[in-house]
Amino acid sequence: MESELKEYMHIVKKRLWLILLIVLVISAATGAYSYLMVKPQYEANNKFIVTNNQIDPKTGLKSNDVDMGIRLVYTYKEIISTTAILEKVVAGYPQLHLSTSKLLNMIKVDTVNDTPVMTIAVRDYSYANAVKVANAVSEVFKSEVPRIVQAGKITILYETIDNPDPVNPSPMMYTIIAFIASLILSIGLAFLLEYLDDSIKTDRDVEAALGLTTLAMIKHIKPKDLRQKGSAKSNRKPAKDLSASLNR
């Protein structure tokens, strides 16, 4: 196990330049793209609570109010996303410059488990515009739903935030994700290249391939050294010519 771990570390060290290059390029590109190109989105939320039309002045709710509200919120959740509501929002608030399909993609309706409460969330690149759209949908829904379902009373709980944070991941989060993904990818690529490379380059490769201990190793010779030795040898006179010249 220890030898395998050392072999893995050797492969990583051998391809370290490739790993660092891939991580650096992908992380830098993702960071630049997320900071310069990705626009932050904001979310505005409104809550509805469904109760009975008859309210007990002492408790505020009757025992069957909550049960009825829980059953109705699931019906209202489906109604609020229909064209019967969305078309009236588009027609009643032309200043929002919305179409029915665009509005449908902007809103998300959800329910709070085991409570007569439902939420409507609107996402937009402008928080102020998201608040306007959420309020418009809430008002139209509150006025139109009694004509569709003759039960329950809807109370809107408006929610605004002074300094909202973007709901989509921050550029830093995108960069961190890209860093982790590129690191995994580059390490995997390093092991793949090592697996495909069957050439022998070092004494370790000889020992691994032949199972023999290396006794000696010829170090790397530069091509210019070979050229210099070749030129020196060509300039050297043969021994016979040298002896003949000495006898004269």
URFENWO-V961749 format. One record per residue. N is the residue number from 1. RES is the residue in three letters. PHI is phi in radians with two decimals (999 if undefined). Layout:
n:N res:RES phi:PHI
n:N res:RES phi:PHI
This chain:
n:1 res:MET phi:999
n:2 res:GLU phi:-1.16
n:3 res:SER phi:-1.17
n:4 res:GLU phi:-1.14
n:5 res:LEU phi:-1.10
n:6 res:LYS phi:-1.13
n:7 res:GLU phi:-1.15
n:8 res:TYR phi:-1.10
n:9 res:MET phi:-1.13
n:10 res:HIS phi:-1.14
n:11 res:ILE phi:-1.14
n:12 res:VAL phi:-1.09
n:13 res:LYS phi:-1.14
n:14 res:LYS phi:-1.15
n:15 res:ARG phi:-1.82
n:16 res:LEU phi:-1.06
n:17 res:TRP phi:-1.08
n:18 res:LEU phi:-1.20
n:19 res:ILE phi:-1.09
n:20 res:LEU phi:-1.12
n:21 res:LEU phi:-1.13
n:22 res:ILE phi:-1.13
n:23 res:VAL phi:-1.09
n:24 res:LEU phi:-1.11
n:25 res:VAL phi:-1.16
n:26 res:ILE phi:-1.17
n:27 res:SER phi:-1.13
n:28 res:ALA phi:-1.14
n:29 res:ALA phi:-1.14
n:30 res:THR phi:-1.16
n:31 res:GLY phi:-1.08
n:32 res:ALA phi:-1.11
n:33 res:TYR phi:-1.13
n:34 res:SER phi:-1.21
n:35 res:TYR phi:-1.31
n:36 res:LEU phi:-1.71
n:37 res:MET phi:-1.91
n:38 res:VAL phi:-1.46
n:39 res:LYS phi:-1.52
n:40 res:PRO phi:-1.23
n:41 res:GLN phi:-1.91
n:42 res:TYR phi:-2.11
n:43 res:GLU phi:-2.23
n:44 res:ALA phi:-1.95
n:45 res:ASN phi:-2.17
n:46 res:ASN phi:-2.18
n:47 res:LYS phi:-2.00
n:48 res:PHE phi:-2.07
n:49 res:ILE phi:-2.14
n:50 res:VAL phi:-1.85
n:51 res:THR phi:-2.31
n:52 res:ASN phi:-1.35
n:53 res:ASN phi:-1.20
n:54 res:GLN phi:-1.74
n:55 res:ILE phi:-1.90
n:56 res:ASP phi:-1.34
n:57 res:PRO phi:-1.12
n:58 res:LYS phi:-1.45
n:59 res:THR phi:-1.72
n:60 res:GLY phi:1.52
n:61 res:LEU phi:-2.46
n:62 res:LYS phi:-1.51
n:63 res:SER phi:-1.12
n:64 res:ASN phi:-1.60
n:65 res:ASP phi:-1.14
n:66 res:VAL phi:-1.13
n:67 res:ASP phi:-1.08
n:68 res:MET phi:-1.16
n:69 res:GLY phi:-1.12
n:70 res:ILE phi:-1.09
n:71 res:ARG phi:-1.24
n:72 res:LEU phi:-1.35
n:73 res:VAL phi:-1.10
n:74 res:TYR phi:-1.21
n:75 res:THR phi:-1.20
n:76 res:TYR phi:-1.13
n:77 res:LYS phi:-1.05
n:78 res:GLU phi:-1.32
n:79 res:ILE phi:-1.17
n:80 res:ILE phi:-1.15
n:81 res:SER phi:-1.69
n:82 res:THR phi:-1.55
n:83 res:THR phi:-1.16
n:84 res:ALA phi:-1.07
n:85 res:ILE phi:-1.64
n:86 res:LEU phi:-1.15
n:87 res:GLU phi:-1.14
n:88 res:LYS phi:-1.25
n:89 res:VAL phi:-1.16
n:90 res:VAL phi:-1.10
n:91 res:ALA phi:-1.28
n:92 res:GLY phi:-1.43
n:93 res:TYR phi:-2.28
n:94 res:PRO phi:-1.14
n:95 res:GLN phi:-1.17
n:96 res:LEU phi:-1.41
n:97 res:HIS phi:0.95
n:98 res:LEU phi:-2.08
n:99 res:SER phi:-1.90
n:100 res:THR phi:-1.10
n:101 res:SER phi:-1.17
n:102 res:LYS phi:-1.14
n:103 res:LEU phi:-1.12
n:104 res:LEU phi:-1.11
n:105 res:ASN phi:-1.31
n:106 res:MET phi:-1.47
n:107 res:ILE phi:-1.76
n:108 res:LYS phi:-2.46
n:109 res:VAL phi:-1.92
n:110 res:ASP phi:-2.47
n:111 res:THR phi:-2.06
n:112 res:VAL phi:-1.62
n:113 res:ASN phi:-0.95
n:114 res:ASP phi:1.03
n:115 res:THR phi:-2.41
n:116 res:PRO phi:-1.47
n:117 res:VAL phi:-2.08
n:118 res:MET phi:-2.30
n:119 res:THR phi:-2.16
n:120 res:ILE phi:-2.15
n:121 res:ALA phi:-2.04
n:122 res:VAL phi:-2.16
n:123 res:ARG phi:-1.90
n:124 res:ASP phi:-2.75
n:125 res:TYR phi:-1.28
n:126 res:SER phi:-2.05
n:127 res:TYR phi:-1.17
n:128 res:ALA phi:-1.07
n:129 res:ASN phi:-1.21
n:130 res:ALA phi:-1.08
n:131 res:VAL phi:-1.12
n:132 res:LYS phi:-1.10
n:133 res:VAL phi:-1.16
n:134 res:ALA phi:-1.08
n:135 res:ASN phi:-1.18
n:136 res:ALA phi:-1.14
n:137 res:VAL phi:-1.11
n:138 res:SER phi:-1.11
n:139 res:GLU phi:-1.16
n:140 res:VAL phi:-1.13
n:141 res:PHE phi:-1.09
n:142 res:LYS phi:-1.13
n:143 res:SER phi:-1.44
n:144 res:GLU phi:-1.63
n:145 res:VAL phi:-1.15
n:146 res:PRO phi:-1.08
n:147 res:ARG phi:-1.31
n:148 res:ILE phi:-1.64
n:149 res:VAL phi:-2.13
n:150 res:GLN phi:-1.54
n:151 res:ALA phi:-2.85
n:152 res:GLY phi:1.41
n:153 res:LYS phi:-2.20
n:154 res:ILE phi:-1.82
n:155 res:THR phi:-2.08
n:156 res:ILE phi:-1.60
n:157 res:LEU phi:-1.88
n:158 res:TYR phi:-1.22
n:159 res:GLU phi:-2.41
n:160 res:THR phi:-2.29
n:161 res:ILE phi:-2.17
n:162 res:ASP phi:-1.21
n:163 res:ASN phi:-2.20
n:164 res:PRO phi:-1.28
n:165 res:ASP phi:-1.71
n:166 res:PRO phi:-1.07
n:167 res:VAL phi:-1.60
n:168 res:ASN phi:-1.43
n:169 res:PRO phi:-0.97
n:170 res:SER phi:-1.26
n:171 res:PRO phi:-0.98
n:172 res:MET phi:-1.12
n:173 res:MET phi:-1.15
n:174 res:TYR phi:-1.03
n:175 res:THR phi:-1.16
n:176 res:ILE phi:-1.12
n:177 res:ILE phi:-1.09
n:178 res:ALA phi:-1.12
n:179 res:PHE phi:-1.09
n:180 res:ILE phi:-1.14
n:181 res:ALA phi:-1.11
n:182 res:SER phi:-1.19
n:183 res:LEU phi:-1.14
n:184 res:ILE phi:-1.12
n:185 res:LEU phi:-1.10
n:186 res:SER phi:-1.20
n:187 res:ILE phi:-1.14
n:188 res:GLY phi:-1.07
n:189 res:LEU phi:-1.14
n:190 res:ALA phi:-1.09
n:191 res:PHE phi:-1.19
n:192 res:LEU phi:-1.15
n:193 res:LEU phi:-1.10
n:194 res:GLU phi:-1.16
n:195 res:TYR phi:-1.17
n:196 res:LEU phi:-1.40
n:197 res:ASP phi:-1.51
n:198 res:ASP phi:-1.87
n:199 res:SER phi:-1.40
n:200 res:ILE phi:-1.89
n:201 res:LYS phi:-2.11
n:202 res:THR phi:-2.21
n:203 res:ASP phi:-1.13
n:204 res:ARG phi:-1.12
n:205 res:ASP phi:-1.15
n:206 res:VAL phi:-1.14
n:207 res:GLU phi:-1.11
n:208 res:ALA phi:-1.23
n:209 res:ALA phi:-1.42
n:210 res:LEU phi:-1.81
n:211 res:GLY phi:1.26
n:212 res:LEU phi:-2.01
n:213 res:THR phi:-1.43
n:214 res:THR phi:-1.39
n:215 res:LEU phi:-1.57
n:216 res:ALA phi:-2.63
n:217 res:MET phi:-2.53
n:218 res:ILE phi:-1.50
n:219 res:LYS phi:-1.26
n:220 res:HIS phi:-1.14
n:221 res:ILE phi:-1.94
n:222 res:LYS phi:-1.33
n:223 res:PRO phi:-1.01
n:224 res:LYS phi:-1.20
n:225 res:ASP phi:-1.14
n:226 res:LEU phi:-1.13
n:227 res:ARG phi:-1.15
n:228 res:GLN phi:-1.16
n:229 res:LYS phi:-1.18
n:230 res:GLY phi:-1.13
n:231 res:SER phi:-1.22
n:232 res:ALA phi:-1.16
n:233 res:LYS phi:-1.21
n:234 res:SER phi:-1.24
n:235 res:ASN phi:-1.40
n:236 res:ARG phi:-1.39
n:237 res:LYS phi:-1.36
n:238 res:PRO phi:-1.14
n:239 res:ALA phi:-1.12
n:240 res:LYS phi:-1.11
n:241 res:ASP phi:-1.10
n:242 res:LEU phi:-1.21
n:243 res:SER phi:-1.18
n:244 res:ALA phi:-1.15
n:245 res:SER phi:-1.20
n:246 res:LEU phi:-1.30
n:247 res:ASN phi:-1.29
n:248 res:ARG phi:-1.32
